[in-house]
Amino acid sequence: MKSNRKYILPFLALGLTMASCSDFLDKEPLDQGTDAIMFKSPEQFDQAALALYSFPDWKSANYDGGLDVSGIGGNGGGTAPQSHGTWNGCYSALRNINILLEKAAGYSDQDAIASSIGTAYFFRAWQHFNLLKTFGGVPVVDHVLDTNDPVLYGARNSRYEVMNLIIEDLKKAVELLPKRSTMQGLEQRGRLTKEGAQGFLARVALYEATWEKYVPSIGYDLDGDGASVGAGSVKPEGYPSVNDMLKIAQDMSKAVIQEAETGTFALFDACEELSYYSLFNIDDGDGNVSNHQGIGKSANKEFIINNPYDYTLRRSGKNIAHMVATWQCVNISAYLGESYVCTNGLPIYLSTSGSLDDAYYNPEFGGYDTYMGEYANRDMRFVGTTYLPDRPVFCCDGEHWVPRTAAGEKYPEAVFPAATDHYDSSDPANSSKLVVYNPMIDLNSTHNGYGSRKFMPEGSGRADNTDAADYPVLRLAEVHCIYAEATCELGNGAISDADLDFSINKNRKRALVAPLTNALIANVYDANWFNFETGRHEVHKMTMMDEVRRERMVELHGEGFRLDDLKRWGIAHINLTGQKLGRKILGTYYSNPDNKVNSLKYSGEPVYNPETRPTQWGLVSEDPKDIDYGRPIATIPGNCLFNQKDYLDPLPLEQIRLNPNLKQNPGW
């Protein structure tokens, strides 16, 4: 903490941190930090508040890479670092936040600066929440520190004391921030609203409620005693119970959904069955070729909080299309790919008795005999998250851009016929880059055959690092998921059909999936359930809690929630360790020698050629009667070392040297 006293970083100009339209970008840079502002007018408070915006962006996002839903390769086994970006960044930001709140306390017209005060309370909660998720209990900084402040050399506050501050600050933000419906004009785009604070409070309350409910069951004391290790377990007077926080999550998410029902917010559905895919790629600039309907950002009412970009004024600086397509660890895993249900709302492989003896493929499932079979009659979030075989994926000639041809043919109908069974550079659908996705199994693959295309602006033809889609920080679909989970938790695993219709069934409707109902899953077994403890598939009775969590997983994949979810459910040390399997090879189109690789390097070879391109760790079973017949081993246990201590990061060693009263987290 001593280093924070000396090295509070000044904030950058607003154009670099927040804005996407000229009114934002033309603000006077705060070159000397918030201290330099005189705070004599509402406009000056507003300028200071705008400088506090610090949301995730395309450069900082992790896209849920390297987890159970993606191309996991290895984890755990790390050591405590000397410094930590989250620690430094959050505490640096808190200084400017507290300066604004301190100045606001002495300002005569509180109503005139209410939005600025609400923004400061929101971001004080935001920064403390980032610290809490990363480290657990940390020193609470709720005022401007001077060089003699006892906080600089004091002990850590418990996670419960930190959470108490977060909840109280967000309640204040909810009261002070304006409703979206009262905000008009482009100059308001990207600004915080009452509904944004409500949605974030719902997220925070659900996170902590489930952490406190499930994490104690992992058999590891992450709090410590606070004297020799950890931050301790002191709870402030009046601290909310688990059910209290679940009720906060339910109430806040309900308020946002009810506001959405008035028309303020809405799920984006302007691109028909490709609306989920198109949502994340809307780019107004350069003719807005980012979707087949020519829909621009003004039509997107789903983002409640976003980090806005603009092709002219504020580009992302990230080559998202190329990165997502080639970064192996974000390719979705066989586990996730097979978790997307069919359009009748049920998994791909079912049982009515709980035994494999009567297991059968969902009648809507297209099977594995052809490349495209498994994509038919599936949740459109599956199609919107993976790029399909024999289709251009990016950097294509304009005539063949996905999702529609120039003639208007709908994707995923065939965009072009394959002229040959191998890579043909003369085919206009091909280019100097690998643009036609054709699954291949080899030594270095993730053994799943699924490439990720979520966030990939396939149709825009952007030059490198000029993508300009807005980054989703909080969207209505997440609020639906929060409401359903909080309600199911409060119901001890039960939730009514009415509450499902009020929340996640709206997400399912956009994905062309039948509503989730209690009758739908009654006495039905998922015969393709992956047991992370055994590393094998099994038959598992469907429960409402499992389905609510499945909905969250498939709706929010790649948006940075998965690791937090695994931790708060107390299963991270299970899902991120042990043996992982790839998708079936034997008995599918992969093992059909007539199916050839469509790439320059392996032109004309079979998709699966164990003689020249064997899987790295072989197949888990070659017994046709085994539920995992023909699946490759994708990850071996020795590479996955995540354990209970990894639920919290270690404190940076330089901070402990500066302040010996900061005790390291357990196990580090």
C-alpha positions as CSV (number, residue, x, y, z in Angstrom):
1,M,0.0,0.0,0.0
2,K,2.9,2.4,0.6
3,S,3.7,2.3,-3.2
4,N,0.1,3.4,-3.9
5,R,0.8,6.5,-1.8
6,K,3.7,7.4,-4.0
7,Y,2.6,6.2,-7.4
8,I,-1.1,7.0,-7.9
9,L,-1.3,7.0,-11.7
10,P,-3.1,9.9,-13.3
11,F,-6.0,9.0,-15.5
12,L,-5.8,9.2,-19.3
13,A,-7.7,11.5,-21.4
14,L,-11.4,10.5,-21.6
15,G,-11.1,9.7,-25.3
16,L,-8.8,6.8,-24.4
17,T,-10.8,5.4,-21.5
18,M,-14.4,5.7,-22.3
19,A,-15.8,7.7,-25.1
20,S,-17.1,6.8,-28.5
21,C,-18.7,10.0,-29.8
22,S,-17.3,13.5,-30.2
23,D,-18.9,15.0,-27.1
24,F,-17.0,12.5,-25.0
25,L,-13.7,12.7,-27.0
26,D,-13.6,16.5,-26.9
27,K,-13.6,16.6,-23.1
28,E,-10.6,18.4,-21.7
29,P,-7.9,15.8,-20.7
30,L,-7.4,15.4,-17.0
31,D,-3.6,15.5,-17.3
32,Q,-3.0,16.1,-13.7
33,G,-5.6,13.7,-12.3
34,T,-8.8,14.5,-10.4
35,D,-6.9,16.6,-7.8
36,A,-6.3,19.3,-10.4
37,I,-10.1,19.9,-11.0
38,M,-11.5,22.8,-9.0
39,F,-15.0,21.1,-8.5
40,K,-16.7,24.4,-8.7
41,S,-19.6,23.5,-11.0
42,P,-21.7,20.5,-12.0
43,E,-19.8,20.4,-15.3
44,Q,-16.5,19.9,-13.5
45,F,-17.9,17.2,-11.3
46,D,-19.2,15.6,-14.5
47,Q,-15.8,15.7,-16.1
48,A,-14.3,14.1,-13.1
49,A,-16.9,11.4,-13.0
50,L,-16.3,10.6,-16.7
51,A,-12.6,10.1,-16.0
52,L,-13.5,7.3,-13.5
53,Y,-14.9,5.0,-16.2
54,S,-12.7,1.8,-16.2
55,F,-14.5,-1.1,-17.9
56,P,-13.1,-4.2,-19.5
57,D,-12.3,-3.8,-23.2
58,W,-11.4,-5.9,-26.2
59,K,-7.7,-5.8,-25.2
60,S,-8.1,-6.9,-21.6
61,A,-10.8,-9.6,-22.2
62,N,-9.8,-13.2,-21.7
63,Y,-12.7,-14.8,-23.6
64,D,-12.9,-17.6,-21.0
65,G,-9.8,-19.2,-22.5
66,G,-8.1,-22.1,-21.0
67,L,-11.1,-23.3,-18.9
68,D,-13.4,-26.3,-19.0
69,V,-15.4,-24.7,-21.8
70,S,-12.4,-24.0,-24.0
71,G,-9.1,-25.4,-25.1
72,I,-7.7,-26.1,-21.6
73,G,-4.0,-27.0,-21.8
74,G,-2.7,-26.6,-18.3
75,N,-3.2,-24.5,-15.1
76,G,-2.2,-24.1,-11.5
77,G,1.2,-24.6,-10.1
78,G,2.1,-20.9,-10.0
79,T,4.0,-18.8,-7.4
80,A,3.2,-15.5,-5.8
81,P,4.2,-12.6,-8.1
82,Q,6.2,-9.5,-7.1
83,S,3.4,-7.2,-8.3
84,H,-0.2,-7.6,-9.6
85,G,-2.0,-5.5,-12.1
86,T,-5.4,-5.8,-10.4
87,W,-4.0,-4.6,-7.1
88,N,-2.1,-1.7,-8.6
89,G,-4.9,-0.7,-11.0
90,C,-7.7,-0.8,-8.5
91,Y,-6.0,1.1,-5.7
92,S,-4.8,3.7,-8.1
93,A,-8.4,4.2,-9.4
94,L,-9.8,4.5,-5.8
95,R,-7.9,7.7,-5.1
96,N,-9.6,9.7,-7.8
97,I,-13.0,8.2,-6.8
98,N,-12.6,9.2,-3.2
99,I,-11.5,12.7,-4.1
100,L,-14.7,13.2,-6.1
101,L,-16.8,11.9,-3.2
102,E,-14.9,14.1,-0.7
103,K,-15.4,17.2,-2.8
104,A,-19.0,16.4,-3.4
105,A,-19.7,16.3,0.3
106,G,-19.0,20.0,0.5
107,Y,-20.9,21.1,-2.6
108,S,-24.1,23.0,-2.0
109,D,-26.3,21.7,-4.8
110,Q,-26.3,17.9,-4.3
111,D,-29.1,17.4,-6.8
112,A,-27.1,19.0,-9.6
113,I,-24.2,16.5,-9.1
114,A,-26.2,13.5,-8.2
115,S,-25.2,11.5,-11.3
116,S,-21.5,12.3,-10.7
117,I,-21.8,11.1,-7.1
118,G,-23.6,8.0,-8.2
119,T,-20.9,7.2,-10.7
120,A,-18.2,7.5,-8.1
121,Y,-20.1,5.2,-5.7
122,F,-20.5,2.7,-8.6
123,F,-16.9,2.6,-9.4
124,R,-15.8,2.5,-5.8
125,A,-17.8,-0.7,-5.6
126,W,-16.5,-1.9,-9.0
127,Q,-12.9,-1.5,-8.0
128,H,-13.4,-3.2,-4.6
129,F,-15.3,-6.0,-6.3
130,N,-12.4,-6.7,-8.6
131,L,-10.1,-6.8,-5.7
132,L,-12.4,-9.1,-3.7
133,K,-12.8,-11.6,-6.6
134,T,-9.1,-11.7,-7.0
135,F,-7.7,-11.7,-3.5
136,G,-10.6,-12.1,-1.1
137,G,-10.4,-9.6,1.8
138,V,-8.3,-6.5,1.1
139,P,-7.7,-3.1,2.7
140,V,-10.9,-1.1,2.2
141,V,-10.2,2.4,0.9
142,D,-13.3,4.5,1.4
143,H,-11.6,7.9,1.8
144,V,-8.7,9.9,0.5
145,L,-5.4,8.6,2.0
146,D,-2.6,10.8,3.2
147,T,0.9,9.7,4.0
148,N,0.1,9.0,7.6
149,D,-3.2,7.1,7.1
150,P,-3.3,3.9,9.2
151,V,-4.8,2.1,6.2
152,L,-1.4,2.3,4.4
153,Y,0.2,0.0,7.0
154,G,-2.9,-1.7,8.4
155,A,-4.2,-5.2,8.1
156,R,-6.5,-6.5,5.5
157,N,-10.3,-6.2,5.9
158,S,-12.2,-9.5,5.7
159,R,-14.1,-10.3,2.5
160,Y,-17.3,-9.7,4.4
161,E,-16.3,-6.1,5.3
162,V,-15.3,-5.5,1.7
163,M,-18.6,-6.9,0.4
164,N,-20.5,-4.8,2.9
165,L,-19.0,-1.7,1.5
166,I,-19.7,-2.8,-2.1
167,I,-23.4,-3.5,-1.4
168,E,-23.9,-0.2,0.4
169,D,-22.1,1.8,-2.3
170,L,-24.1,0.2,-5.1
171,K,-27.4,0.9,-3.2
172,K,-26.4,4.6,-3.2
173,A,-25.5,4.4,-6.9
174,V,-28.9,3.0,-7.6
175,E,-30.6,5.9,-5.9
176,L,-28.4,8.6,-7.5
177,L,-28.0,7.5,-11.1
178,P,-30.6,8.5,-13.8
179,K,-32.8,6.0,-15.5
180,R,-31.9,5.2,-19.1
181,S,-35.3,6.4,-20.2
182,T,-34.5,10.0,-19.1
183,M,-31.2,10.1,-21.0
184,Q,-31.3,11.3,-24.6
185,G,-28.8,11.9,-27.3
186,L,-25.5,10.2,-28.4
187,E,-23.6,12.1,-25.8
188,Q,-25.2,9.8,-23.2
189,R,-24.1,6.7,-24.9
190,G,-22.0,4.5,-22.6
191,R,-22.9,6.4,-19.4
192,L,-24.0,4.6,-16.3
193,T,-27.7,4.4,-15.4
194,K,-29.8,3.4,-12.5
195,E,-30.5,0.1,-14.3
196,G,-26.8,-0.5,-14.8
197,A,-26.2,-0.1,-11.1
198,Q,-29.2,-2.4,-10.3
199,G,-27.9,-5.1,-12.7
200,F,-24.3,-4.9,-11.3
201,L,-25.6,-5.1,-7.7
202,A,-27.6,-8.2,-8.8
203,R,-24.4,-9.7,-10.2
204,V,-22.4,-8.9,-7.1
205,A,-25.0,-10.2,-4.7
206,L,-25.4,-13.5,-6.6
207,Y,-21.7,-13.9,-6.7
208,E,-21.1,-13.5,-3.0
209,A,-24.2,-15.4,-1.9
210,T,-23.2,-18.5,-3.9
211,W,-19.6,-18.1,-2.8
212,E,-20.6,-18.1,0.8
213,K,-23.0,-21.0,0.2
214,Y,-20.8,-23.4,-1.7
215,V,-17.1,-22.5,-1.2
216,P,-17.0,-23.7,2.4
217,S,-17.7,-27.2,1.1
218,I,-14.4,-27.4,-0.8
219,G,-12.6,-28.3,2.5
220,Y,-10.2,-25.4,2.5
221,D,-10.2,-22.3,4.7
222,L,-9.7,-19.4,2.3
223,D,-10.4,-16.8,4.9
224,G,-7.6,-17.6,7.3
225,D,-7.3,-16.2,10.8
226,G,-6.4,-12.7,9.7
227,A,-3.5,-12.7,12.2
228,S,-0.9,-15.0,10.6
229,V,-2.6,-15.9,7.3
230,G,-5.4,-14.6,5.1
231,A,-7.8,-11.7,5.8
232,G,-9.9,-13.3,8.6
233,S,-13.6,-13.9,8.8
234,V,-14.9,-10.8,10.7
235,K,-18.4,-9.9,9.7
236,P,-19.7,-6.4,10.3
237,E,-22.9,-5.8,12.2
238,G,-25.9,-6.3,10.1
239,Y,-24.1,-8.2,7.4
240,P,-26.6,-9.8,5.0
241,S,-27.1,-13.6,5.1
242,V,-26.8,-15.8,2.0
243,N,-30.6,-15.6,1.5
244,D,-30.5,-11.9,2.0
245,M,-28.0,-11.5,-0.8
246,L,-29.9,-13.9,-3.0
247,K,-33.0,-11.7,-2.5
248,I,-31.1,-8.6,-3.4
249,A,-30.0,-10.3,-6.6
250,Q,-33.5,-11.4,-7.3
251,D,-35.1,-8.0,-6.6
252,M,-32.5,-6.0,-8.5
253,S,-32.6,-8.2,-11.6
254,K,-36.4,-8.2,-11.4
255,A,-36.4,-4.4,-11.5
256,V,-34.2,-4.3,-14.6
257,I,-36.4,-6.9,-16.4
258,Q,-39.5,-5.0,-15.5
259,E,-38.0,-1.8,-16.9
260,A,-37.1,-3.8,-20.1
261,E,-40.7,-4.7,-20.5
262,T,-41.5,-1.0,-20.9
263,G,-39.3,-0.9,-23.9
264,T,-36.2,0.6,-22.4
265,F,-34.1,-2.5,-23.0
266,A,-34.7,-5.5,-25.2
267,L,-32.9,-8.6,-26.4
268,F,-31.3,-7.9,-29.8
269,D,-33.3,-9.9,-32.4
270,A,-33.0,-7.9,-35.6
271,C,-30.9,-10.5,-37.4
272,E,-33.4,-13.4,-37.2
273,E,-31.7,-16.7,-36.2
274,L,-28.3,-15.1,-36.3
275,S,-29.2,-12.3,-33.8
276,Y,-27.1,-13.9,-31.0
277,Y,-24.0,-14.0,-33.3
278,S,-24.5,-10.6,-34.8
279,L,-25.1,-8.9,-31.4
280,F,-21.4,-8.9,-30.6
281,N,-20.2,-7.6,-33.9
282,I,-22.4,-4.5,-34.6
283,D,-20.1,-1.9,-36.2
284,D,-21.5,1.3,-37.6
285,G,-18.5,2.5,-39.5
286,D,-17.5,2.1,-43.2
287,G,-21.0,1.3,-44.4
288,N,-21.9,-1.0,-41.5
289,V,-21.3,-4.3,-43.3
290,S,-21.1,-6.2,-40.0
291,N,-24.4,-8.0,-40.4
292,H,-26.7,-9.1,-43.3
293,Q,-29.4,-6.7,-42.2
294,G,-27.2,-3.6,-42.1
295,I,-28.3,-3.0,-38.5
296,G,-26.4,-0.4,-36.6
297,K,-25.7,0.2,-32.9
298,S,-28.8,2.3,-32.4
299,A,-30.9,-0.8,-32.8
300,N,-29.1,-2.6,-30.0
301,K,-31.0,-2.1,-26.7
302,E,-29.6,-5.2,-25.0
303,F,-26.4,-3.7,-23.6
304,I,-27.2,-2.1,-20.2
305,I,-23.6,-1.2,-19.6
306,N,-21.1,-1.2,-22.4
307,N,-17.6,0.1,-23.3
308,P,-18.4,2.0,-26.5
309,Y,-16.2,2.1,-29.6
310,D,-16.5,4.0,-32.9
311,Y,-14.8,3.2,-36.2
312,T,-14.0,6.9,-36.8
313,L,-13.3,8.1,-33.2
314,R,-12.3,5.2,-31.1
315,R,-11.3,1.9,-32.7
316,S,-10.6,-1.2,-30.6
317,G,-6.9,-1.5,-31.4
318,K,-7.5,-5.3,-31.4
319,N,-7.6,-7.7,-34.4
320,I,-10.5,-9.7,-32.9
321,A,-11.4,-11.7,-35.9
322,H,-7.9,-13.1,-36.4
323,M,-7.2,-13.5,-32.7
324,V,-10.3,-15.5,-31.8
325,A,-10.0,-17.7,-34.9
326,T,-6.4,-18.7,-34.2
327,W,-6.0,-18.6,-30.5
328,Q,-6.3,-22.2,-29.6
329,C,-7.3,-21.8,-25.9
330,V,-10.5,-20.1,-26.8
331,N,-11.7,-22.8,-29.2
332,I,-14.7,-24.3,-27.4
333,S,-14.3,-27.7,-25.8
334,A,-16.2,-30.9,-26.6
335,Y,-17.9,-30.5,-23.2
336,L,-19.3,-27.1,-24.2
337,G,-20.1,-28.0,-27.8
338,E,-22.1,-31.0,-26.7
339,S,-23.9,-29.1,-23.9
340,Y,-26.0,-27.0,-26.3
341,V,-29.4,-28.5,-26.4
342,C,-31.6,-29.3,-29.4
343,T,-34.5,-27.1,-30.4
344,N,-36.9,-29.2,-28.4
345,G,-35.0,-28.0,-25.3
346,L,-33.4,-31.3,-24.4
347,P,-29.8,-32.6,-24.6
348,I,-28.4,-34.5,-27.6
349,Y,-28.4,-37.9,-25.9
350,L,-31.1,-39.0,-23.5
351,S,-32.4,-41.8,-21.2
352,T,-35.7,-42.3,-19.6
353,S,-34.6,-44.9,-17.0
354,G,-31.2,-43.6,-15.9
355,S,-29.4,-46.4,-17.7
356,L,-27.4,-46.6,-20.8
357,D,-29.4,-49.6,-21.8
358,D,-32.2,-47.4,-23.1
359,A,-30.1,-44.4,-24.0
360,Y,-31.0,-42.8,-27.4
361,Y,-30.1,-39.8,-29.5
362,N,-32.5,-36.9,-29.2
363,P,-34.8,-37.3,-32.3
364,E,-34.0,-33.7,-33.3
365,F,-30.2,-34.4,-33.2
366,G,-28.7,-34.6,-36.7
367,G,-25.9,-37.0,-35.6
368,Y,-22.3,-37.4,-36.6
369,D,-22.6,-39.0,-40.1
370,T,-22.0,-35.7,-41.8
371,Y,-20.0,-32.6,-41.0
372,M,-23.2,-30.5,-40.6
373,G,-25.4,-33.1,-38.9
374,E,-24.8,-32.1,-35.3
375,Y,-25.5,-28.4,-36.1
376,A,-29.0,-29.1,-37.3
377,N,-31.9,-28.4,-35.0
378,R,-29.6,-27.1,-32.3
379,D,-29.5,-24.0,-30.0
380,M,-28.6,-21.1,-32.3
381,R,-26.1,-20.0,-29.7
382,F,-24.1,-23.0,-30.8
383,V,-24.1,-21.9,-34.4
384,G,-23.4,-18.3,-33.3
385,T,-20.4,-19.4,-31.2
386,T,-18.7,-21.9,-33.5
387,Y,-17.8,-21.6,-37.2
388,L,-19.3,-24.4,-39.3
389,P,-17.5,-26.9,-41.5
390,D,-17.0,-26.0,-45.2
391,R,-18.0,-22.4,-44.6
392,P,-15.8,-19.3,-44.9
393,V,-14.8,-18.0,-41.5
394,F,-13.1,-14.7,-42.1
395,C,-11.1,-12.6,-44.6
396,C,-13.1,-13.9,-47.5
397,D,-13.8,-12.3,-50.9
398,G,-16.7,-9.9,-50.4
399,E,-19.0,-12.1,-52.5
400,H,-18.7,-14.9,-50.0
401,W,-18.8,-13.0,-46.8
402,V,-20.6,-14.7,-43.9
403,P,-23.4,-14.6,-42.9
404,R,-25.0,-14.1,-46.3
405,T,-23.9,-14.1,-49.9
406,A,-24.4,-11.1,-52.1
407,A,-27.5,-12.9,-53.5
408,G,-28.9,-12.9,-50.0
409,E,-28.7,-16.7,-49.3
410,K,-29.2,-17.3,-45.6
411,Y,-26.4,-18.7,-43.5
412,P,-26.0,-21.5,-42.4
413,E,-27.2,-22.7,-45.9
414,A,-24.2,-23.5,-48.1
415,V,-22.4,-20.4,-49.1
416,F,-20.5,-22.1,-52.0
417,P,-20.2,-25.6,-53.4
418,A,-16.9,-27.4,-52.8
419,A,-15.3,-27.6,-56.2
420,T,-12.8,-30.2,-55.0
421,D,-12.0,-32.2,-51.9
422,H,-8.9,-30.2,-51.2
423,Y,-7.7,-26.7,-50.8
424,D,-8.0,-24.8,-54.1
425,S,-6.4,-21.4,-54.1
426,S,-8.2,-20.5,-57.3
427,D,-11.6,-20.9,-55.6
428,P,-12.9,-17.4,-54.9
429,A,-14.1,-18.6,-51.5
430,N,-10.5,-19.1,-50.5
431,S,-7.8,-16.5,-50.0
432,S,-4.2,-16.3,-48.8
433,K,-5.5,-17.1,-45.3
434,L,-7.3,-20.3,-44.2
435,V,-10.8,-19.2,-44.6
436,V,-12.7,-22.5,-45.0
437,Y,-13.1,-24.3,-41.7
438,N,-12.8,-28.0,-42.0
439,P,-12.3,-29.9,-38.7
440,M,-9.2,-31.9,-38.4
441,I,-7.8,-34.2,-35.6
442,D,-4.1,-34.1,-35.1
443,L,-1.4,-34.1,-32.4
444,N,-1.7,-30.4,-31.6
445,S,-5.4,-29.8,-31.8
446,T,-7.8,-29.6,-28.9
447,H,-9.4,-32.8,-30.2
448,N,-12.9,-31.2,-30.4
449,G,-13.3,-29.9,-34.0
450,Y,-15.0,-26.7,-32.8
451,G,-13.5,-23.4,-33.7
452,S,-14.7,-20.3,-31.9
453,R,-16.2,-17.4,-33.8
454,K,-18.0,-15.4,-31.1
455,F,-17.0,-11.8,-31.4
456,M,-15.5,-12.4,-34.9
457,P,-16.7,-9.6,-37.2
458,E,-16.7,-11.9,-40.2
459,G,-18.4,-9.6,-42.7
460,S,-16.8,-6.3,-42.1
461,G,-13.5,-6.8,-43.9
462,R,-11.7,-4.6,-41.4
463,A,-8.1,-3.7,-41.6
464,D,-6.0,-5.0,-38.7
465,N,-6.8,-3.5,-35.3
466,T,-9.7,-1.4,-36.5
467,D,-12.7,-3.4,-35.2
468,A,-15.1,-1.1,-33.5
469,A,-17.9,-3.2,-32.0
470,D,-19.0,-2.1,-28.4
471,Y,-17.7,-4.3,-25.6
472,P,-20.6,-5.8,-23.5
473,V,-20.1,-5.2,-19.8
474,L,-23.7,-6.0,-18.7
475,R,-26.5,-7.1,-20.9
476,L,-30.1,-7.9,-20.5
477,A,-29.5,-11.6,-21.2
478,E,-27.2,-11.8,-18.2
479,V,-29.8,-10.2,-16.0
480,H,-32.2,-12.9,-17.1
481,C,-29.7,-15.5,-16.0
482,I,-29.1,-13.8,-12.6
483,Y,-32.8,-13.7,-11.9
484,A,-33.3,-17.4,-12.7
485,E,-30.3,-18.5,-10.7
486,A,-31.1,-16.4,-7.6
487,T,-34.8,-17.6,-7.7
488,C,-33.7,-21.2,-8.1
489,E,-31.3,-20.9,-5.2
490,L,-34.0,-19.3,-3.0
491,G,-36.3,-22.2,-4.0
492,N,-33.7,-24.8,-3.0
493,G,-33.4,-25.9,-6.6
494,A,-37.0,-25.2,-7.6
495,I,-38.3,-22.5,-9.9
496,S,-41.7,-22.0,-11.4
497,D,-42.5,-22.0,-15.1
498,A,-43.7,-18.4,-14.7
499,D,-40.3,-17.3,-13.3
500,L,-38.5,-19.2,-16.1
501,D,-40.7,-17.4,-18.7
502,F,-39.9,-14.1,-17.0
503,S,-36.2,-14.7,-17.4
504,I,-34.1,-17.2,-19.3
505,N,-36.9,-18.5,-21.6
506,K,-36.6,-15.2,-23.3
507,N,-32.9,-16.0,-24.1
508,R,-34.0,-19.5,-25.3
509,K,-36.6,-18.0,-27.6
510,R,-34.0,-15.9,-29.4
511,A,-31.9,-19.1,-29.7
512,L,-34.9,-21.0,-31.3
513,V,-35.0,-23.3,-28.3
514,A,-38.2,-24.6,-26.6
515,P,-39.0,-23.0,-23.2
516,L,-37.5,-24.7,-20.2
517,T,-40.3,-26.0,-18.0
518,N,-40.6,-28.3,-15.1
519,A,-42.6,-30.8,-17.2
520,L,-39.9,-30.8,-19.9
521,I,-37.2,-32.3,-17.7
522,A,-39.2,-34.3,-15.3
523,N,-37.9,-37.9,-15.1
524,V,-35.5,-37.2,-18.0
525,Y,-31.8,-38.2,-17.9
526,D,-29.0,-36.5,-19.8
527,A,-27.0,-39.5,-21.1
528,N,-24.1,-37.4,-22.2
529,W,-23.3,-35.7,-18.9
530,F,-19.6,-35.2,-18.3
531,N,-18.5,-36.1,-14.7
532,F,-15.4,-34.0,-14.1
533,E,-14.4,-36.0,-11.1
534,T,-14.1,-39.3,-13.1
535,G,-13.2,-37.7,-16.4
536,R,-15.9,-39.8,-18.2
537,H,-19.4,-39.3,-19.4
538,E,-22.3,-40.8,-17.6
539,V,-26.1,-40.8,-17.3
540,H,-27.4,-38.0,-15.0
541,K,-30.9,-37.0,-14.0
542,M,-31.8,-33.6,-15.2
543,T,-32.4,-31.0,-12.5
544,M,-33.6,-27.4,-12.7
545,M,-30.5,-26.0,-11.1
546,D,-28.3,-27.8,-13.6
547,E,-30.3,-26.4,-16.5
548,V,-30.3,-22.9,-15.1
549,R,-26.5,-23.2,-14.9
550,R,-26.3,-24.7,-18.4
551,E,-28.3,-21.7,-19.7
552,R,-25.8,-19.3,-18.1
553,M,-22.8,-21.2,-19.5
554,V,-24.1,-21.2,-23.1
555,E,-25.5,-17.7,-23.1
556,L,-22.4,-16.0,-21.5
557,H,-19.6,-18.1,-23.0
558,G,-16.6,-16.1,-23.8
559,E,-17.6,-13.0,-21.8
560,G,-15.3,-13.6,-18.9
561,F,-17.7,-15.1,-16.3
562,R,-16.8,-18.8,-16.4
563,L,-13.9,-18.9,-13.9
564,D,-15.8,-16.8,-11.4
565,D,-18.8,-19.1,-11.8
566,L,-16.8,-22.2,-11.2
567,K,-15.3,-20.7,-8.1
568,R,-18.5,-19.4,-6.6
569,W,-20.2,-22.8,-7.2
570,G,-17.2,-24.5,-5.4
571,I,-16.3,-26.7,-8.4
572,A,-13.3,-24.9,-9.9
573,H,-10.9,-27.4,-8.4
574,I,-12.9,-30.2,-9.9
575,N,-13.7,-28.9,-13.4
576,L,-10.2,-27.5,-14.0
577,T,-8.3,-30.6,-13.0
578,G,-8.3,-34.2,-14.1
579,Q,-8.7,-35.8,-17.5
580,K,-10.6,-34.0,-20.3
581,L,-12.0,-35.7,-23.4
582,G,-12.4,-34.6,-26.9
583,R,-15.3,-35.2,-29.2
584,K,-16.1,-38.6,-30.7
585,I,-13.9,-39.7,-33.6
586,L,-14.6,-43.4,-34.2
587,G,-17.9,-44.1,-35.7
588,T,-18.4,-40.5,-36.9
589,Y,-17.5,-38.5,-40.0
590,Y,-14.0,-38.0,-38.6
591,S,-13.1,-41.6,-39.1
592,N,-14.6,-41.8,-42.6
593,P,-11.6,-41.9,-44.9
594,D,-13.6,-40.3,-47.6
595,N,-13.8,-37.0,-45.7
596,K,-10.7,-35.0,-46.6
597,V,-8.9,-32.1,-45.0
598,N,-9.5,-28.8,-46.8
599,S,-6.3,-27.0,-46.0
600,L,-3.1,-26.1,-47.8
601,K,-0.8,-28.2,-45.6
602,Y,-2.8,-31.4,-45.5
603,S,-4.7,-31.2,-48.7
604,G,-6.5,-34.4,-49.6
605,E,-5.6,-36.3,-46.4
606,P,-8.3,-37.9,-44.3
607,V,-9.7,-35.7,-41.5
608,Y,-8.4,-38.3,-39.0
609,N,-5.3,-40.1,-39.9
610,P,-3.9,-41.9,-36.9
611,E,-0.8,-43.1,-38.8
612,T,0.5,-39.7,-39.8
613,R,-1.4,-37.4,-37.3
614,P,-2.2,-39.4,-34.2
615,T,-3.9,-37.7,-31.2
616,Q,-1.4,-36.8,-28.5
617,W,-2.6,-39.1,-25.7
618,G,-4.6,-41.6,-27.7
619,L,-8.2,-42.7,-27.3
620,V,-9.9,-43.3,-24.0
621,S,-11.8,-46.3,-25.2
622,E,-12.1,-48.4,-28.4
623,D,-14.9,-50.5,-27.0
624,P,-18.1,-49.7,-29.0
625,K,-20.2,-50.4,-25.9
626,D,-18.4,-47.8,-23.9
627,I,-20.1,-44.5,-23.5
628,D,-16.8,-42.8,-24.4
629,Y,-16.1,-45.0,-27.4
630,G,-13.8,-43.3,-29.8
631,R,-13.0,-40.2,-27.9
632,P,-9.5,-38.8,-27.7
633,I,-7.9,-37.8,-24.4
634,A,-7.6,-34.0,-24.7
635,T,-5.9,-33.1,-21.4
636,I,-4.1,-35.4,-18.9
637,P,-4.3,-34.8,-15.2
638,G,-0.6,-34.0,-14.8
639,N,-1.1,-30.7,-16.8
640,C,-4.0,-29.4,-14.7
641,L,-2.8,-28.4,-11.2
642,F,-5.5,-26.0,-10.1
643,N,-6.4,-26.6,-6.5
644,Q,-8.3,-25.1,-3.6
645,K,-5.7,-22.4,-2.9
646,D,-6.2,-21.1,-6.5
647,Y,-9.6,-19.8,-5.7
648,L,-7.8,-16.7,-4.6
649,D,-4.7,-15.1,-6.1
650,P,-1.7,-14.5,-3.8
651,L,-1.1,-11.0,-2.6
652,P,1.8,-9.4,-4.5
653,L,5.0,-9.9,-2.6
654,E,6.1,-6.3,-2.9
655,Q,3.0,-5.1,-1.0
656,I,3.8,-7.6,1.8
657,R,7.3,-6.2,2.1
658,L,6.0,-2.7,2.2
659,N,3.4,-3.6,4.8
660,P,4.1,-6.7,6.9
661,N,0.6,-6.4,8.4
662,L,-0.8,-7.7,5.1
663,K,-0.9,-11.5,5.5
664,Q,-0.6,-13.8,2.5
665,N,-3.5,-15.9,1.4
666,P,-3.7,-19.5,2.6
667,G,-1.4,-21.9,0.7
668,W,0.8,-19.3,-1.0
